[in-house]
Amino acid sequence: MLVEAMKKAGTVDDPVAVKKALMAMTYDGLWKIRFDERGEAIFNFDVVRLKKGGALEVTHINPS
């Protein structure tokens, strides 16, 4: 994600520009990650429950 932000900012030497690019992007990797206005990471994830008898229950969590 950091490398993508550096590419978007067009620099590796300007931390302010890299941070601005990082805060403005959503990275779609293993998880879809973005940052809120305070710099806290927000990402989607799955909760998987294995029930008796082997049945799986998957709940996708997508924070707003």
Phi and psi restraints in degrees (range 20) as a CNS / XPLOR table:
assign (resid 1 and name C) (resid 2 and name N)
       (resid 2 and name CA) (resid 2 and name C) 1.0 -64.5 20.0 2
assign (resid 2 and name N) (resid 2 and name CA)
       (resid 2 and name C) (resid 3 and name N) 1.0 -42.0 20.0 2
assign (resid 2 and name C) (resid 3 and name N)
       (resid 3 and name CA) (resid 3 and name C) 1.0 -61.6 20.0 2
assign (resid 3 and name N) (resid 3 and name CA)
       (resid 3 and name C) (resid 4 and name N) 1.0 -42.6 20.0 2
assign (resid 3 and name C) (resid 4 and name N)
       (resid 4 and name CA) (resid 4 and name C) 1.0 -63.3 20.0 2
assign (resid 4 and name N) (resid 4 and name CA)
       (resid 4 and name C) (resid 5 and name N) 1.0 -38.7 20.0 2
assign (resid 4 and name C) (resid 5 and name N)
       (resid 5 and name CA) (resid 5 and name C) 1.0 -65.7 20.0 2
assign (resid 5 and name N) (resid 5 and name CA)
       (resid 5 and name C) (resid 6 and name N) 1.0 -39.2 20.0 2
assign (resid 5 and name C) (resid 6 and name N)
       (resid 6 and name CA) (resid 6 and name C) 1.0 -64.2 20.0 2
assign (resid 6 and name N) (resid 6 and name CA)
       (resid 6 and name C) (resid 7 and name N) 1.0 -40.9 20.0 2
assign (resid 6 and name C) (resid 7 and name N)
       (resid 7 and name CA) (resid 7 and name C) 1.0 -62.9 20.0 2
assign (resid 7 and name N) (resid 7 and name CA)
       (resid 7 and name C) (resid 8 and name N) 1.0 -44.6 20.0 2
assign (resid 7 and name C) (resid 8 and name N)
       (resid 8 and name CA) (resid 8 and name C) 1.0 -64.4 20.0 2
assign (resid 8 and name N) (resid 8 and name CA)
       (resid 8 and name C) (resid 9 and name N) 1.0 -38.9 20.0 2
assign (resid 8 and name C) (resid 9 and name N)
       (resid 9 and name CA) (resid 9 and name C) 1.0 -75.7 20.0 2
assign (resid 9 and name N) (resid 9 and name CA)
       (resid 9 and name C) (resid 10 and name N) 1.0 -22.2 20.0 2
assign (resid 9 and name C) (resid 10 and name N)
       (resid 10 and name CA) (resid 10 and name C) 1.0 76.1 20.0 2
assign (resid 10 and name N) (resid 10 and name CA)
       (resid 10 and name C) (resid 11 and name N) 1.0 20.8 20.0 2
assign (resid 10 and name C) (resid 11 and name N)
       (resid 11 and name CA) (resid 11 and name C) 1.0 -156.6 20.0 2
assign (resid 11 and name N) (resid 11 and name CA)
       (resid 11 and name C) (resid 12 and name N) 1.0 155.1 20.0 2
assign (resid 11 and name C) (resid 12 and name N)
       (resid 12 and name CA) (resid 12 and name C) 1.0 -117.9 20.0 2
assign (resid 12 and name N) (resid 12 and name CA)
       (resid 12 and name C) (resid 13 and name N) 1.0 -4.7 20.0 2
assign (resid 12 and name C) (resid 13 and name N)
       (resid 13 and name CA) (resid 13 and name C) 1.0 -104.6 20.0 2
assign (resid 13 and name N) (resid 13 and name CA)
       (resid 13 and name C) (resid 14 and name N) 1.0 -7.0 20.0 2
assign (resid 13 and name C) (resid 14 and name N)
       (resid 14 and name CA) (resid 14 and name C) 1.0 -113.0 20.0 2
assign (resid 14 and name N) (resid 14 and name CA)
       (resid 14 and name C) (resid 15 and name N) 1.0 94.0 20.0 2
assign (resid 14 and name C) (resid 15 and name N)
       (resid 15 and name CA) (resid 15 and name C) 1.0 -61.1 20.0 2
assign (resid 15 and name N) (resid 15 and name CA)
       (resid 15 and name C) (resid 16 and name N) 1.0 -30.4 20.0 2
assign (resid 15 and name C) (resid 16 and name N)
       (resid 16 and name CA) (resid 16 and name C) 1.0 -67.1 20.0 2
assign (resid 16 and name N) (resid 16 and name CA)
       (resid 16 and name C) (resid 17 and name N) 1.0 -44.2 20.0 2
assign (resid 16 and name C) (resid 17 and name N)
       (resid 17 and name CA) (resid 17 and name C) 1.0 -67.1 20.0 2
assign (resid 17 and name N) (resid 17 and name CA)
       (resid 17 and name C) (resid 18 and name N) 1.0 -39.2 20.0 2
assign (resid 17 and name C) (resid 18 and name N)
       (resid 18 and name CA) (resid 18 and name C) 1.0 -66.5 20.0 2
assign (resid 18 and name N) (resid 18 and name CA)
       (resid 18 and name C) (resid 19 and name N) 1.0 -43.3 20.0 2
assign (resid 18 and name C) (resid 19 and name N)
       (resid 19 and name CA) (resid 19 and name C) 1.0 -61.9 20.0 2
assign (resid 19 and name N) (resid 19 and name CA)
       (resid 19 and name C) (resid 20 and name N) 1.0 -42.7 20.0 2
assign (resid 19 and name C) (resid 20 and name N)
       (resid 20 and name CA) (resid 20 and name C) 1.0 -60.6 20.0 2
assign (resid 20 and name N) (resid 20 and name CA)
       (resid 20 and name C) (resid 21 and name N) 1.0 -43.7 20.0 2
assign (resid 20 and name C) (resid 21 and name N)
       (resid 21 and name CA) (resid 21 and name C) 1.0 -65.8 20.0 2
assign (resid 21 and name N) (resid 21 and name CA)
       (resid 21 and name C) (resid 22 and name N) 1.0 -41.6 20.0 2
assign (resid 21 and name C) (resid 22 and name N)
       (resid 22 and name CA) (resid 22 and name C) 1.0 -63.1 20.0 2
assign (resid 22 and name N) (resid 22 and name CA)
       (resid 22 and name C) (resid 23 and name N) 1.0 -42.8 20.0 2
assign (resid 22 and name C) (resid 23 and name N)
       (resid 23 and name CA) (resid 23 and name C) 1.0 -69.8 20.0 2
assign (resid 23 and name N) (resid 23 and name CA)
       (resid 23 and name C) (resid 24 and name N) 1.0 -22.1 20.0 2
assign (resid 23 and name C) (resid 24 and name N)
       (resid 24 and name CA) (resid 24 and name C) 1.0 -93.4 20.0 2
assign (resid 24 and name N) (resid 24 and name CA)
       (resid 24 and name C) (resid 25 and name N) 1.0 -5.8 20.0 2
assign (resid 24 and name C) (resid 25 and name N)
       (resid 25 and name CA) (resid 25 and name C) 1.0 -107.7 20.0 2
assign (resid 25 and name N) (resid 25 and name CA)
       (resid 25 and name C) (resid 26 and name N) 1.0 160.2 20.0 2
assign (resid 25 and name C) (resid 26 and name N)
       (resid 26 and name CA) (resid 26 and name C) 1.0 -118.6 20.0 2
assign (resid 26 and name N) (resid 26 and name CA)
       (resid 26 and name C) (resid 27 and name N) 1.0 124.7 20.0 2
assign (resid 26 and name C) (resid 27 and name N)
       (resid 27 and name CA) (resid 27 and name C) 1.0 -99.5 20.0 2
assign (resid 27 and name N) (resid 27 and name CA)
       (resid 27 and name C) (resid 28 and name N) 1.0 125.3 20.0 2
assign (resid 27 and name C) (resid 28 and name N)
       (resid 28 and name CA) (resid 28 and name C) 1.0 -106.1 20.0 2
assign (resid 28 and name N) (resid 28 and name CA)
       (resid 28 and name C) (resid 29 and name N) 1.0 83.7 20.0 2
assign (resid 28 and name C) (resid 29 and name N)
       (resid 29 and name CA) (resid 29 and name C) 1.0 -113.1 20.0 2
assign (resid 29 and name N) (resid 29 and name CA)
       (resid 29 and name C) (resid 30 and name N) 1.0 -133.0 20.0 2
assign (resid 29 and name C) (resid 30 and name N)
       (resid 30 and name CA) (resid 30 and name C) 1.0 -57.2 20.0 2
assign (resid 30 and name N) (resid 30 and name CA)
       (resid 30 and name C) (resid 31 and name N) 1.0 -40.9 20.0 2
assign (resid 30 and name C) (resid 31 and name N)
       (resid 31 and name CA) (resid 31 and name C) 1.0 -121.1 20.0 2
assign (resid 31 and name N) (resid 31 and name CA)
       (resid 31 and name C) (resid 32 and name N) 1.0 155.7 20.0 2
assign (resid 31 and name C) (resid 32 and name N)
       (resid 32 and name CA) (resid 32 and name C) 1.0 -87.1 20.0 2
assign (resid 32 and name N) (resid 32 and name CA)
       (resid 32 and name C) (resid 33 and name N) 1.0 111.9 20.0 2
assign (resid 32 and name C) (resid 33 and name N)
       (resid 33 and name CA) (resid 33 and name C) 1.0 -115.1 20.0 2
assign (resid 33 and name N) (resid 33 and name CA)
       (resid 33 and name C) (resid 34 and name N) 1.0 138.2 20.0 2
assign (resid 33 and name C) (resid 34 and name N)
       (resid 34 and name CA) (resid 34 and name C) 1.0 -146.5 20.0 2
assign (resid 34 and name N) (resid 34 and name CA)
       (resid 34 and name C) (resid 35 and name N) 1.0 173.4 20.0 2
assign (resid 34 and name C) (resid 35 and name N)
       (resid 35 and name CA) (resid 35 and name C) 1.0 -120.4 20.0 2
assign (resid 35 and name N) (resid 35 and name CA)
       (resid 35 and name C) (resid 36 and name N) 1.0 144.1 20.0 2
assign (resid 35 and name C) (resid 36 and name N)
       (resid 36 and name CA) (resid 36 and name C) 1.0 -84.5 20.0 2
assign (resid 36 and name N) (resid 36 and name CA)
       (resid 36 and name C) (resid 37 and name N) 1.0 -176.9 20.0 2
assign (resid 36 and name C) (resid 37 and name N)
       (resid 37 and name CA) (resid 37 and name C) 1.0 -64.3 20.0 2
assign (resid 37 and name N) (resid 37 and name CA)
       (resid 37 and name C) (resid 38 and name N) 1.0 -19.1 20.0 2
assign (resid 37 and name C) (resid 38 and name N)
       (resid 38 and name CA) (resid 38 and name C) 1.0 -93.3 20.0 2
assign (resid 38 and name N) (resid 38 and name CA)
       (resid 38 and name C) (resid 39 and name N) 1.0 -3.2 20.0 2
assign (resid 38 and name C) (resid 39 and name N)
       (resid 39 and name CA) (resid 39 and name C) 1.0 89.3 20.0 2
assign (resid 39 and name N) (resid 39 and name CA)
       (resid 39 and name C) (resid 40 and name N) 1.0 10.0 20.0 2
assign (resid 39 and name C) (resid 40 and name N)
       (resid 40 and name CA) (resid 40 and name C) 1.0 -80.4 20.0 2
assign (resid 40 and name N) (resid 40 and name CA)
       (resid 40 and name C) (resid 41 and name N) 1.0 134.3 20.0 2
assign (resid 40 and name C) (resid 41 and name N)
       (resid 41 and name CA) (resid 41 and name C) 1.0 -70.9 20.0 2
assign (resid 41 and name N) (resid 41 and name CA)
       (resid 41 and name C) (resid 42 and name N) 1.0 135.9 20.0 2
assign (resid 41 and name C) (resid 42 and name N)
       (resid 42 and name CA) (resid 42 and name C) 1.0 -124.3 20.0 2
assign (resid 42 and name N) (resid 42 and name CA)
       (resid 42 and name C) (resid 43 and name N) 1.0 126.6 20.0 2
assign (resid 42 and name C) (resid 43 and name N)
       (resid 43 and name CA) (resid 43 and name C) 1.0 -147.3 20.0 2
assign (resid 43 and name N) (resid 43 and name CA)
       (resid 43 and name C) (resid 44 and name N) 1.0 151.9 20.0 2
assign (resid 43 and name C) (resid 44 and name N)
       (resid 44 and name CA) (resid 44 and name C) 1.0 -77.2 20.0 2
assign (resid 44 and name N) (resid 44 and name CA)
       (resid 44 and name C) (resid 45 and name N) 1.0 151.2 20.0 2
assign (resid 44 and name C) (resid 45 and name N)
       (resid 45 and name CA) (resid 45 and name C) 1.0 -156.8 20.0 2
assign (resid 45 and name N) (resid 45 and name CA)
       (resid 45 and name C) (resid 46 and name N) 1.0 166.5 20.0 2
assign (resid 45 and name C) (resid 46 and name N)
       (resid 46 and name CA) (resid 46 and name C) 1.0 -114.0 20.0 2
assign (resid 46 and name N) (resid 46 and name CA)
       (resid 46 and name C) (resid 47 and name N) 1.0 141.8 20.0 2
assign (resid 46 and name C) (resid 47 and name N)
       (resid 47 and name CA) (resid 47 and name C) 1.0 -107.3 20.0 2
assign (resid 47 and name N) (resid 47 and name CA)
       (resid 47 and name C) (resid 48 and name N) 1.0 121.8 20.0 2
assign (resid 47 and name C) (resid 48 and name N)
       (resid 48 and name CA) (resid 48 and name C) 1.0 -114.0 20.0 2
assign (resid 48 and name N) (resid 48 and name CA)
       (resid 48 and name C) (resid 49 and name N) 1.0 126.7 20.0 2
assign (resid 48 and name C) (resid 49 and name N)
       (resid 49 and name CA) (resid 49 and name C) 1.0 -116.7 20.0 2
assign (resid 49 and name N) (resid 49 and name CA)
       (resid 49 and name C) (resid 50 and name N) 1.0 130.9 20.0 2
assign (resid 49 and name C) (resid 50 and name N)
       (resid 50 and name CA) (resid 50 and name C) 1.0 -98.0 20.0 2
assign (resid 50 and name N) (resid 50 and name CA)
       (resid 50 and name C) (resid 51 and name N) 1.0 116.7 20.0 2
assign (resid 50 and name C) (resid 51 and name N)
       (resid 51 and name CA) (resid 51 and name C) 1.0 -94.7 20.0 2
assign (resid 51 and name N) (resid 51 and name CA)
       (resid 51 and name C) (resid 52 and name N) 1.0 163.0 20.0 2
assign (resid 51 and name C) (resid 52 and name N)
       (resid 52 and name CA) (resid 52 and name C) 1.0 -54.8 20.0 2
assign (resid 52 and name N) (resid 52 and name CA)
       (resid 52 and name C) (resid 53 and name N) 1.0 134.2 20.0 2
assign (resid 52 and name C) (resid 53 and name N)
       (resid 53 and name CA) (resid 53 and name C) 1.0 92.7 20.0 2
assign (resid 53 and name N) (resid 53 and name CA)
       (resid 53 and name C) (resid 54 and name N) 1.0 -1.2 20.0 2
assign (resid 53 and name C) (resid 54 and name N)
       (resid 54 and name CA) (resid 54 and name C) 1.0 93.3 20.0 2
assign (resid 54 and name N) (resid 54 and name CA)
       (resid 54 and name C) (resid 55 and name N) 1.0 1.4 20.0 2
assign (resid 54 and name C) (resid 55 and name N)
       (resid 55 and name CA) (resid 55 and name C) 1.0 -71.6 20.0 2
assign (resid 55 and name N) (resid 55 and name CA)
       (resid 55 and name C) (resid 56 and name N) 1.0 139.2 20.0 2
assign (resid 55 and name C) (resid 56 and name N)
       (resid 56 and name CA) (resid 56 and name C) 1.0 -102.8 20.0 2
assign (resid 56 and name N) (resid 56 and name CA)
       (resid 56 and name C) (resid 57 and name N) 1.0 140.0 20.0 2
assign (resid 56 and name C) (resid 57 and name N)
       (resid 57 and name CA) (resid 57 and name C) 1.0 -122.6 20.0 2
assign (resid 57 and name N) (resid 57 and name CA)
       (resid 57 and name C) (resid 58 and name N) 1.0 119.9 20.0 2
assign (resid 57 and name C) (resid 58 and name N)
       (resid 58 and name CA) (resid 58 and name C) 1.0 -114.9 20.0 2
assign (resid 58 and name N) (resid 58 and name CA)
       (resid 58 and name C) (resid 59 and name N) 1.0 126.8 20.0 2
assign (resid 58 and name C) (resid 59 and name N)
       (resid 59 and name CA) (resid 59 and name C) 1.0 -116.8 20.0 2
assign (resid 59 and name N) (resid 59 and name CA)
       (resid 59 and name C) (resid 60 and name N) 1.0 121.2 20.0 2
assign (resid 59 and name C) (resid 60 and name N)
       (resid 60 and name CA) (resid 60 and name C) 1.0 -88.3 20.0 2
assign (resid 60 and name N) (resid 60 and name CA)
       (resid 60 and name C) (resid 61 and name N) 1.0 125.7 20.0 2
assign (resid 60 and name C) (resid 61 and name N)
       (resid 61 and name CA) (resid 61 and name C) 1.0 -105.2 20.0 2
assign (resid 61 and name N) (resid 61 and name CA)
       (resid 61 and name C) (resid 62 and name N) 1.0 122.2 20.0 2
assign (resid 61 and name C) (resid 62 and name N)
       (resid 62 and name CA) (resid 62 and name C) 1.0 -125.6 20.0 2
assign (resid 62 and name N) (resid 62 and name CA)
       (resid 62 and name C) (resid 63 and name N) 1.0 89.6 20.0 2
assign (resid 62 and name C) (resid 63 and name N)
       (resid 63 and name CA) (resid 63 and name C) 1.0 -63.5 20.0 2
assign (resid 63 and name N) (resid 63 and name CA)
       (resid 63 and name C) (resid 64 and name N) 1.0 145.1 20.0 2
